[in-house]
Amino acid sequence: MGLMAVPTAYSHVVENTAFFGDVVLRFPKIVHHYFDRNSNWNSLIRWGIGFCNLTGVFEQGPHSQVLRLMAQELGISEKSPDYRNPFKTDQSEFFPSADTFQKALRDEEKRRKKEEKRKEIRKGPRISRSQSEL
C-alpha cells in the first residue's frame, strides 16, 4: 500500500460509515429490509463503527451522535431508554407503512420474474409464416 493510499483508505472508511449512519437514521425501514438479511453488512458496519470510535474522529462536531444512534437503530448496541431517531417526525417515515413497502417489493419481484420468463420464452430461432405467404 502506497503512502497516499493510507489516508485515502482512512477517509473512505470514515466517510462511508458516517454516510451509512445518515441513511440508517433517515430511512430505517428500507435499510432494515436489506441490512437484517445480509450478515456481511452487519460485520462491516460493526467494524466501521469500531474503527471510527477508536480514532475518535466523530467525538466532536455534527456527527458526534451518528455512530451511537446508528448502532442503536441497527441493534448493534442496546437501545437506551431515551433513544429517539432525530429524523423520524412521525411513524409513517418514507412509506406510509411497512406493508406498503413490502407490497411494492413483491410487485417489483413479480414484474422482474415475468420479464425474465418472457425473455426465456423468446430465445432461439423462430419458424413462422407471414400472412403474405398464404
N, C-alpha and C positions, 0 to 999 in steps of 0.2 A: 504494500500500500504506500503510495507516494505521500510526500509531506503535505500536499494540498488536499489529499483525499480524506484525512482525518477530520479537519474542520468541516468539510462538506458532509461527511457521514454524520457527524455530530449534529449539524444543523438540520439535516433531513430527519433524523430521529426525533429531535425536539419539536420541529415544526409539524411533522405528521402526527405526533402524539397530541399536540395542542389542537390541531385541526380536527382529529377524530373526536377529541373531547367536546369540541363545539358541536359537531354533528350529532353526537350521542345526546347531548342536552337539548338540542333544538328539535330532533326527530327521534325520540326514544323508541316509539313503536316500530318504525321502519328499521332502525339499527338492531333492535332485539330480534326482529324476524330473521335476520341473517346472522347476527353475532351468536345467538344462542344455538345455532345449528353448526357452527364452524369452530372446532376446538383450536385450529391453528390461529385464528384471530384472537382467541382468548389468551393463548400463550404469548403471542406477540405484544398485545396491548399490556398485559401484565409486566412483561419485560420493559416495554417503553415507559410505563408509569414508574417502575422501579428505577430505571436509568435516570429519568428526569428528577425523581426525588433525591437520588444520590448526588446529582450535580447541583441541585438547589437552584436550577435555572428559573423556576417559577415561584420561588419563595416570596417575591415581592412583585408588584405590578398587577396589571389587569387579569392575568391568568393565574393568580395565586390560588384561586378556588377551583379552577377547572379540573385539575387532577383528582382532587378529593371528591368532588361531585360526580365526575365521570366514574370513578371506582365504585362509588355507592350506587349509581344508576345501573351499572353493569353487574352488580353483585360480587365484585372483586373484593370489596371491603363491606363490612356490615353497615347498613343504613343507620345513621344517627337518628334519634327521636325527632330532631328538628330539621331533618333533611327536607329540602324543597328545591325542585328544579326551577331555577330563576327564569327560564323561558316558557314555562308552562303557565299560561294565563287561565286556561280552563281545561276541562277533561277532553275536549274534542280534538285537540292537537291539530295535526295536518289533515287527517282524515276524520270524518265525524265519529267513526267507531272502528274498533279493530276488525269487526265483522265486514265492514265496507272494504277495508284494506285486503282482508283475506279473500273476499269475493273477487276483487279486482285482480289479485294474483292468480286465482283459479281460472278466471276468464281468459287471462293472458296465456296461461299454460295450455288451455284448451285450444286457443287460436293457433298457438305455435305447433301443437300436435297435429291439428287439422292441416296446417300448411305443410308440415313435414310429410304427412300421408299423401297429400296431393302431389308433392314432388316425387315421392317414391312411385306412385302410380304412373306418372308421366315419363319415367325413364325408359330408354330403349327405342328402337325404331318402330315406326307405325306403318301399318299397311291399311290404307283406306282408299276408297274411291271417291273422287269428287263427283258432284251431281252432273257435271257436264259429260262425263264418260258414259252415262247411262243412255 
